[in-house]
Amino acid sequence: MLKVLEILAYPIRYGGIDMFVWQLIRSVDKSIHLDCLTPLNCVNEDFRKDLSERGGNLFELNLKKNGNLNYAYRPIKSFLKEHHYDVVHIHASSIQELAAIAAAASSKDTKVIVHSHGTGSKFTFVMRVFRRIAGFSMSRHVDCFCACSKVAAEWKYIPKHQKQAHIINNGINTEQFMFDRERRKEIRERMNISDSEFVLGNVGRLSYEKNQGYLINIFEKFLQIKPDAKLVLVGDGPDRDALVKLVEQKGLNERIIFAGNTTDVAGYLMAMDVFVFPSVHEAFGFAVVEAQASGLPVLASDILPDDVKMCESVRFLPIGDENISKWIDAIPITYCEDRKKGVEAVRKARFDIKNTAKQVEKLYLS
């Protein structure tokens, strides 16, 4: 049996990358043994449960992350001396972490795959230097380069590796997101939202790059047009306290709902009427795919790659205080005629997890 180790250089929570690996756990052929390792910890018990039911192991090193991006090199190298894997698939947020963990995993008997899932807001000279240094290291230690989009490949890899990169679609379980009016009603009742209330929504980590503060400013002004509207923010993160304080300062406590992390993202999307995604930077936009599968019209920042648009009801807009009025004007005219057609569009674009799993299996077995 082929043994594969997924390394996530993050705490395993409910973020986009965690969800990507979680979907792989559920979808990759069971003839392939999958284990997961994080140098940090896991707080997503459903992730842990699904991996265990599949026969896999979750290893948490419980290290303390510091300014040294090589902090996990020695512990992971030591771990891999004791545990042999045919394939090590690495998911990390920084170029340096990808390179360091790849070096730790490098072995003549192990295929090392690095996977870029992210970008940044500005590609500086320093970043170019880091990318070049990391690229030199990865040339020696990496067998296969992957990315969730062309932009993500360009951000993390030197030109030589960009040409070699496999673009792996962030596939989702489309059946799970098929619009269901009963589920919409159930989730709305749980949040005390009536049928007549108009709901804007966002799914993502509550952090700078997701730009929920900007969304709250948009919503505040949108209330002047639609006083009975509500905003639902699904997710958690480092900016939660600051966002809650902002909502309190604006007196919007009764209008904005912090739903927190959930395993039922699909249900919350069904409860929404328009999905708003004003990210500052984004390699792809996993939540936008889910929103479209649910048949939601989407307003997203124009920094997202064009590939994320699978339905005609997706509109891209510039961010910045001077552009808030553009978002407000776009909300009332953004709609989907038939929300059940969303799944069909996502499948046609080959973003179903079944297609993604086949791509990944082929890389593991080749």
ABEGO torsion letter per residue (X at the ends): XBBBBBBBABBBBABAAAAAAAAAAAABBAABBBBBBBABBBABAAAAAAAAAAGBBBBBAGBBBBABAAAAAAAAAAAAAABBBABBBBBBABAAAAAAAAAAABBAABBBBBBBABBBABBBAAAAAAAAAAAAAAAAABABBBBABAAAAAAABBAAAAAABBBBBBBBBAAAABBBAAAAAAAAAAAGBBAABBBBBBBEBBBAAAGAAAAAAAAAAAAAABAABBBBBBEBEAAAAAAAAAAAAAGAAAABBBAEBBABAAAAAAABABBBBABABBAAGAAAAAAAAAGBBBBBBAABBAAABABAABBBBBBEAAAAAAAAAAAAABBBABAAAAAAAAAAAGABAAAAAAAAAAAAAX
